[in-house]
Amino acid sequence: MSYQNYVIAAYLVFAAVLLWDYVAPRIRIRQLLRGARLLAARRAAASSSEPRAGQLPR
Amino acid sequence: MNPVVRWFHQLGSPPYFDRFAARWAPWAYGTGLLVMAWGIWQGLFVAPADYQQGDSFRILYVHVPSAWMSLAVFGLMAVYAAIALVWRIKLCEILAMACAPIGAGFTLITLATGSIWGKPMWGTWWDWDPRLTTELVLLFLYLGIIGLYHAIDDRRAAARAAGLLAVVGVVLLPVIRYSVDWWNSLHQGQTISLLGESKMDPSMLPALWAMVIGTHLWFAGSLLARARADNLWRESGKDWVRRLGEARQ
């Protein structure tokens, strides 16, 4: 194949950008769902540690 | 109510859109990847070498579909942005802003692959040619829209500001398209036509059309995935997002 290195370089650029385009939103979605899960866990922990009626605060 | 109209209204609901995007994005990515794989195989190993350019012409199979996408995505982004500006539809804001990084990616591919092809064919990596320069301005415009969207804390105000830039920037599209006709350009003129006769040999065309269809399908998948991420970001803190996060544990 003539100009083989140029052809390979062009296809590698194409593949690299599409790979980034595929991975970037998946990482973002994973981060957001993880953040939502941690926020829910923090809220649950905070509500369970609140003093009940009649209980003296420590 | 008409089922299509009802579906359109349902799509405006953030949880419904999330389910829709999560379901269909992998299918669009998958079919796009398969069609592009076939196109690349045809383009690299089946299509004959060009009698003047040799095998360097095979760069066209990634360069031309990306160049078309760089313009089409900007046009679609401007349409979504205009709808969002006039009717304040949140989903259209999200879709418009999701278009920007995908379009920037295709513009980057266009410039990089064009440069790689230009070195052996023109003898230079870059020339301040009207087509190349206007395509570079398009990349800067995409980056400006992305930057503006992330520079303002209020998501809706940010989308409106960036959307306005997208609507104004659409005037660049005909300049890019006709730059090879309006000015003396090193870049070649139109060789492929959707409606008229193409100047390329028919044996070289199937791979090109496969790549065009494949990049469109890929774009659909990427648009859904990026819009889903932006939708989750805007809705973070809502109960449905928390439940979704817990379900993924």
Interface residues (C-beta under 8 A of the other chain):
Chain A: M1 S2 Y3 Q4 Y6 V7 A9 A10 Y11 V13 F14 V17 L18 W20 D21 Y22 A24 P25 R26 R28 I29 L32 L33 R34 G35 A36 R37 L39 A40
Chain B: Y29 I40 L44 A49 G54 D55 S56 R58 I59 V62 H63 S66 P101 I102 G105 F106 L108 I109 A112 T113 I116 W117 K119 P120 W218 S222 A225 R226 R228 A229 L232 W233 S236 G237 V241 R242 L244 G245 E246 R248 Q249
